[in-house]
Amino acid sequence: MLLGAVLTLLLAHTAFPAAGHLLNHRAGSLDRRPTSFSPGLWPRDGQAALVLGDDRPAASPHERPAPIASLAKVMTAYLTLKRYTLSGTQDGFTSTITADQAQDAARDGAENQSVVAVRAGEQLTERQLLEALLIPSGNNIAWMLAARVSGSDTRFVAEMNAEARALGMDHTIYTDPSGFDPGTVSTAADQLRVFRGAMRFAVFRQIVSMATVTLPVAGTLTNFNPLIADGYAGKTGSDSAAGGCLAFFTHVVVDGGRLTAVGVVLGQGEGSDTSAILAAAGDAAEQLVDSVVSSHPPHTRRKHE
């Protein structure tokens, strides 16, 4: 438990100086110019994208839009934090759960959706809602945040797509704030863009580094990320349409220097067994990072700005 706590604090409070710098280089598609690394172990199936330190991002060949499941919640969190920014220990706004929201959660849970238990009259802060969105991946929480940020589901989905265009995510279509709808599709390269955007917010980095969260009604809930104890913070997505998906960041040592690797893997594993397909996503992420680090030429590594 001590090791897990140390990893959580290390990931949550380590600065990420390269994120804003790289996001300023907006282009219609991922920058395909040669990078100083060439991943030798892209996943055999699915797709992936990765950036190491302040290097240029790289992506697996022949990427096509595909369902991303709960990775859609990264954009939901990003838009929430853009509208209602949190800093330090701030908790942000407070929302009171309505009877309709409690009924919707119970109905969706009966349909085997990923939901966080709530009760009419329960009060949750913005920080708690983001924790419930990103750690146990509550679909119902995504809809609550959409209503709070934009006033309606339709307006929020429109904002998701407008922000995707602004970030250069030209192969992405959002149809819902949770990713439950398989019509929400993207590529690994596009998801890398929004994940790095969300990482500009310290509270986002902190939350996706947490192994568990305790909420008033739902109690203690566990992060689905299979690599959380191994120093990979991030957001998962999984269902039979999307396979196992993982957007992540981790710290690595290259030529004696400490760098941050940020990546996305999509479409890993087969079937609907959540544990199995997320384990496949975790394996793909680790293999990708290991292959990139081992092949990164020491003389090309640049210092962070």
Sequence and secondary structure as in RCSB ss.txt:
>XXXX:A:sequence
MLLGAVLTLLLAHTAFPAAGHLLNHRAGSLDRRPTSFSPGLWPRDGQAALVLGDDRPAASPHERPAPIASLAKVM
TAYLTLKRYTLSGTQDGFTSTITADQAQDAARDGAENQSVVAVRAGEQLTERQLLEALLIPSGNNIAWMLAARVS
GSDTRFVAEMNAEARALGMDHTIYTDPSGFDPGTVSTAADQLRVFRGAMRFAVFRQIVSMATVTLPVAGTLTNFN
PLIADGYAGKTGSDSAAGGCLAFFTHVVVDGGRLTAVGVVLGQGEGSDTSAILAAAGDAAEQLVDSVVSSHPPHT
RRKHE
>XXXX:A:secstr
 HHHHHHHHHHHHS  THHHHHHTS  SS   S  S   S   SSSEEEEEETTS  EE SS   EE GGGHHHH
HHHHHHHHS   TT    EEE  HHHHHHHHHHHHTT       TT EEEHHHHHHHHHSS  HHHHHHHHHHHH
SSHHHHHHHHHHHHHHTT TT B SSSSS STT EE HHHHHHHHHHHTTSHHHHHHTT SEEEETTTEEEE   
TTGGGT EEEEEEETTTEEEEEEEEEEEETTEEEEEEEEEEEES SS HHHHHHHHHHHHHHHHHHHHHH  GGG
     
